[in-house]
Amino acid sequence: MKKHFYLVINENAGSGTGRKAADKIIKQLQTATIDYTTFYTDHAGHEIEIVQNLAQDTLIPWSADLEIDTFPLLVVLGGDGTLHSVLNALQPFDPKIPIGYIPCGSGNDFARGVGINRQAEKAFFQLLKAEIPQEIQVITYNESIQEETGLAVNNIGIGLDAAIVNAANTSASKNALNKFNMGSLSYIFSILKVLFTQKGFPILVEVNGKNHEFGRAFLCTVTKHPYFGGGVPIAPVADPRKHVLDFVLVERVNMFKIFWLISLLIQKKHMKSKYFHHFQSSKFRIVSTVPQYIHADGEILGKRSADISFGTETRLFWF
């Protein structure tokens, strides 16, 4: 079956990586005489408008029994934030509408987690070779205080995780580092900045019918694959193809022990620490009464109290 590629391009992803990648991919499409249509985002949230219009008029759900000559395939060129927006834009539509993804951001944790090559051209060739989409489990969340629902492809964090994301996203050094393909360093700088200011906070975790209370939570992350923060393996056993979520909680300890935990994290031995708590389940509920930063896939949801329930849903990705 032939495909018509509908490219949604965030040229600013990765401080211009999106623009460079799009130019290369378009040349490849022209060389291979593959039909395509381009849509360039020109303001924040524009990808949502583009995708919802395509979902209404052009895109169709995948089925192995389709009797059509050409399949309309949505392909996103951007970072994890762009992919997050596109996935949520498609939420009201058929979940079997597949997404092709070519990573162009600074972190690219989703690509790393599911096995998409992080080099744009190689990811494009993976997409070309694929004959059917893959089923990937994504996170569903329902925040009852603000009555907010959504999906996430990577992770949702409360506390240190989100504070680091907020600091990194507002860091003046991020754009400069992205130009040298060292965007992940902005997370390191942000970690050092936030480590000394983030305080412990009380949190309730409901999992498998039991409540777990922590008085000095520091980092809390619900994740669907091992990575966060540009390649940090916070949950090494997480699997994006299983109907299971991984929840990681690190307690607030003194600075000496924090740096010791970081050294364990680098060595992938952090799960052995008594200050590191790991749960697996198909559903979680987290209650945080003290306002904290919250993020979903690196998109800051605000600094607030929260009562969030988590689950999983199947989405199709073409790679």
N, C-alpha and C positions, 0 to 999 in steps of 0.2 A: 504494500500500500504506500502510495506517495504521501508526502506531507507538505503542507503549507505552513511555514514558520511565521508566527506572529510575535515579533521581538519587542518586548517592553524594556527599554534601555534607560538606565540611570547613569548618565555620563559622568556624574560627580562622585559615584561610588569609588571608594579607595583613592580619593583626591585625584580623580582623573583616570584611574585604571579602567573604569567603565567605558570611557570614550575610546581609549586605545584598543580595548578588547573588542568593542563593537566594530570598529574599523576593520580589524583582522577577520572577524567572523563574517561580516558582510562580503568581504572579498572572497572568502572560502565558499560562501553560498553562491556567489556569482560564478565562480569557477566551476562549481558542481552543477550549475543550472538548476538550483533548488528554488522553488517559489517562496517568497518571503514578503512580509510587510513590516515596516518599522514604526514604532511609537516611542518618541523621546519624552521623558518627563522634564517639565520645565519649572515645577514648583513642588514644594513638600505636599505629599498626598496625591499628586497627579496620577501616580501609578494605580491608585484605587479607582479613580474615574475611568481610566483607560480599560482596566481589567473588567470592571463591572459592565461597561458598554460592550466589550467583546463577549462576555458571558451571556449577555442578553441576545446578541445578534449573530454571533459567529461560532463560538466554542461549543463543543458537544462532548458528552461523556464517552469514555472509552469502553468498547466492548470488542471481544475477539470475533464477534459475529457481524460486525459492521459491514454493510454492503455499499461502500462508497469508494470512489477512486482516490480521493485526496482527503487526508485527515487534517483538520485545523489544530495545530499544536502551539500552545502558549509557551514561550521561552523567555525567561527573565534573566537579564544581564544586570547585576547589581550586587549589593552586599546582603548580609543577613537581615538588615533592617528593611530593605526593599522586598525581600522574599517574605518576610513577616507581614508586610502590608498587603502583598498580593494574595497570600493565603487567606488572610482575614477578609479581603474583598470578595473572595470566592465562597466564603462561608455560607451565604444564603442560597447558593446554587448547588447543583448536583455534585456530591463529593467525588464522583468518578471522572470529573474533568481533570486531566493530568497537567502537571507543570513540568516544563523543562527548565533547568537552572544552570547558568554559567556564572560561577563565583567571581566577583570583581571587587570585593570589599577588602577591609584591612584585617579582619579576623577570620572570616570564612569557616566558622566552626561547623555549620551544617554540612558543608561539602566534606570537611575532614571526618565528621561523624558518620556519614552514610556511605562514603567511598567515592565521591565525585572528585576528580582531579582538580587541584586548586589552581592549576595553570589553565587559563581561559581556553586556549586552542585545544588542549588535550581534553578538557571537559566537553568541548564542542564535538570532538571526534567520538567520545563516549556516547553522546546523545545521538549522533548519526548512526552508530552501530546498533543501538538498542531497537528492538523490534516490538517490544511491549513495555508498558510502564511497570515500575516496582511499587509494591505496597509498603509505605512508611508510616509508622505511628507518630502522630503529633500530639502535643499537650492541649487539652481543653481546660479552660479555667472559668470559674464563675465567682465573682467577688460580690458578696451579698450586701455589703454596706453601701457601695456605690451602684449596685445592680449592674455590674459590668461583666460582659462575657467576651471570650475571644479564644484564639488558637496561638500556639507558639511552636516553632520548629526546633528550637534549641533548649532553652531553659528559662525559668522564671525565678528571680531571686529577690530576697528580702534582706535588708541589712547591708553588710559589708560588700557583698556581690554587687548590689544595685548602686551603692554609694561609689564604688569604683567605676562602674559604668557611667554614672552621672559625671564624675570627675574627668574620666577619659573623654567623654563626648564633648565636654566643655573645655578641654585642654588646648591651649594654644600650640602645643608641640605636636598634636596628633596629625594635623595636615602636613607639617614639615616632615615628620617621620614617614608618612605614607608615600611621599615623593621618592623615598629611597627604599620602598618596600619593607619598612621596619615599623609598620603601624602597631604591631603587638607591643613594642616598647612603651607606647603611651599607656598601656595597661600596667606595665611594671612601675612607671613613674607614679601613676595614680594609686597603685597599691601602697607605695611608700608614703604617699601623702595622706591617704585615708586611714592607714593602719594606726596612726597615732591619735586619730580623732574619733573613730567609731567606737561607741560604747556598747556594752552588753545590754540586752533587752529581753523581757519575758516573752515566751511564745508557747502556744499549745499546739501539739501535733496529734491529729487523730488519724490512726492507721490500723486497719484490720480490726476495727471495733474496740481499740484500746486508745486511751489518751496518754500522751507523754508530755510532761511539762518541763520546760527548761527556763531557769531563772536568768541566765546570762548568755543568751544566744548571740552569736557574732556574725556568722555567715549562714544563710539558709537558701538552699537552691533545689528546686524541682527540675530534673533534667530528663531528656529522652535519649541522649547519647553521652559519651564520656566527657566532652569538652566544653569549656567556657573560657571567656576572656582571651580569645585568640590562640587556643591550643593547649590550655592548661587541663590536664586529665583529672578533673575533680571527681568523676565517678567512673573509674576504669571498666567496671562490669556492665555499664548501661548499654542497652541494645535497642536501636531505633526500629527494629523489625518485630519486637515483641510487645504484647499488650501490657507492659509493665512500666511503671514510673520509678525512677530512683530519686530519693530525697536525701540530701546531705545537709547536716547541721554541724557547725564547728562552734564550740563554746569560747567565750571570751576568757583569755588567760593573760598572764603578764607578758611583756614584750619579748623576754628571753624565750619563753615557750612558744610564742607566735612564730619567731624566726626558726625555731626548731621544727615547728609544724610545716613551715614553708620548705625547709630542707627535706622533710619527709615527702612532701608533695612532689618536689622535683624528682625524688627517687621513686615515686609511685608507691611509697610505703605508708602513706598517711592514714590508710584505712585501719591500721593497727593501733593508732593512738586512742587513748581513752577519752580524749577531748573531741574526737571525730565520731559522729553518729551517722549511720547509713541505714536507710529503710528502703524496702522494695514492696510495691503494691500496685494494684490497678487503679486505686483511688486514694486520695489524701485530702485532708482538710487542715488548714493552718490558720490559727487565730493570733494576730499580733495587735495588742491594745495600745502599745506605745508607737506613735507615728515613726515609720521608717521609709527610706527610699525603696521603691519596688520597680523592677524592670521585667519586660518580656522581650526576649531576643535582642537585648540591648536598647530597647525603646523604653524610656522612663515613663512609668504610669503615674508617678507623683510620689510625694512623701506624705504618708497617711497611715492610719490604723487600717487593718484589713481582716476579713474573714473570707478565705478563698478555698474553694473546693476544686480539686484537680482530677482529671481523668484522661483517657486517650481516645483518639479517633483515627481511622485509616484514611490516608490521602495517597493519591497516585503521583509519583514523580518519574519523569522520563529520563532515564540514564542507564 
